[in-house]
Amino acid sequence: KRLPERFAVVNTGIFECRSCGYKYDEVVGDAAYPIPPGLPFEKLPDDWRCPTCGASRTFFESKKKEIAGFAENQQYGFGSNTLTSEQKTLLIYGSLLVAFFLFLSGYFLQ
C-alpha cells in the first residue's frame, strides 16, 4: 500500500492577523513595540499585540508556501526541488532566454 503523497510546505516567517490583515515579518520585526529584526513569532512577548487592531497572538496565522513537489523528494537533485513553482518557471524560461541570446550572438561574430 502506498503512503499518501504530501506536498512540501515551508514557513515564510510571515504571520498575518486574521482580524485586520496586519503582517508580522520575522525579518523586519516590529519597531513600535520594539521587537528586533530576526525574532521568531513564537518568541514574541506574551503581552505583544497586533499594532493595528490590538488582537492577541492567537489571532495570527502563519503564511506558508507550498513547494512544487512531494515532501519526500526534497533532498534529491541540485537544489531545484526546494524551489516554488514560480521560481522554477522563472529558472526554466530565464535559462531558455539566455541560451537564445547566446546562440543569436553567434551571428554577430566575424
C-alpha positions in Angstrom: 0.0 0.0 0.0 1.3 3.4 -0.9 1.6 6.2 1.6 -0.4 9.4 0.8 1.5 11.9 -1.2 2.2 15.1 0.7 3.4 18.3 -0.9 6.2 20.1 0.9 5.1 23.2 2.8 7.6 25.9 4.0 7.0 28.6 6.6 7.7 32.0 5.2 8.3 33.8 8.5 5.3 36.0 7.9 2.2 35.9 10.2 -1.0 37.6 9.2 -3.6 38.9 11.7 -7.0 37.3 10.8 -8.8 40.3 12.3 -7.2 43.2 10.3 -4.7 41.7 7.9 -1.5 43.2 9.5 1.5 41.1 8.6 4.3 40.5 11.1 7.5 39.6 9.3 10.2 37.9 11.4 12.9 39.5 9.2 11.7 43.1 9.9 10.4 42.8 13.5 8.1 45.4 15.0 9.7 48.9 15.6 6.6 50.1 17.5 6.9 47.5 20.4 10.1 47.4 19.9 10.8 43.9 18.5 14.2 43.5 17.0 14.5 42.0 13.5 15.0 38.3 13.3 12.9 37.4 16.4 10.7 34.4 15.6 6.9 34.8 16.1 6.9 32.1 18.8 9.3 34.1 20.9 7.3 37.3 21.0 6.5 38.5 24.5 3.1 37.4 25.9 1.8 41.0 26.1 2.6 41.7 22.4 -0.5 42.5 20.4 -1.3 43.5 16.8 -0.2 47.1 16.4 -3.2 47.8 14.1 -6.2 46.3 15.9 -4.8 45.1 19.2 -5.6 41.4 18.6 -3.6 38.8 20.6 -1.0 36.4 19.0 -3.7 33.7 18.8 -5.4 35.7 16.0 -2.3 35.4 13.8 -1.9 32.6 11.2 1.3 31.5 9.6 1.7 32.3 5.9 3.1 29.1 4.4 4.3 28.5 0.9 3.7 25.2 -0.9 6.8 23.9 -2.7 6.3 22.2 -6.1 7.0 18.6 -5.5 6.5 16.0 -2.8 8.0 16.3 0.7 9.9 13.0 0.5 11.6 14.1 -2.7 13.0 17.4 -1.5 16.5 16.1 -0.7 17.2 14.9 -4.3 18.6 16.9 -7.2 20.7 20.1 -7.4 18.6 22.1 -5.0 15.8 22.9 -7.5 13.4 20.6 -5.7 13.1 23.2 -3.0 12.0 26.0 -5.4 8.4 27.1 -5.7 6.6 26.7 -8.9 7.1 30.4 -9.8 10.8 30.1 -9.1 11.1 27.0 -11.3 9.2 28.7 -14.1 11.5 31.7 -13.9 14.6 29.5 -13.9 13.4 27.5 -16.9 12.3 30.4 -19.1 15.2 32.5 -18.0 17.7 29.8 -19.0 15.9 29.4 -22.4 16.1 33.2 -22.9 19.8 33.3 -22.1 20.5 30.3 -24.4 18.5 32.0 -27.2 20.6 35.2 -26.9 23.8 33.2 -26.7 23.0 31.4 -30.0 21.8 34.7 -31.5 25.1 36.4 -30.6 26.9 33.8 -32.8 25.5 35.6 -35.9 27.4 38.7 -34.9 30.8 37.1 -34.8 33.2 37.6 -37.7 
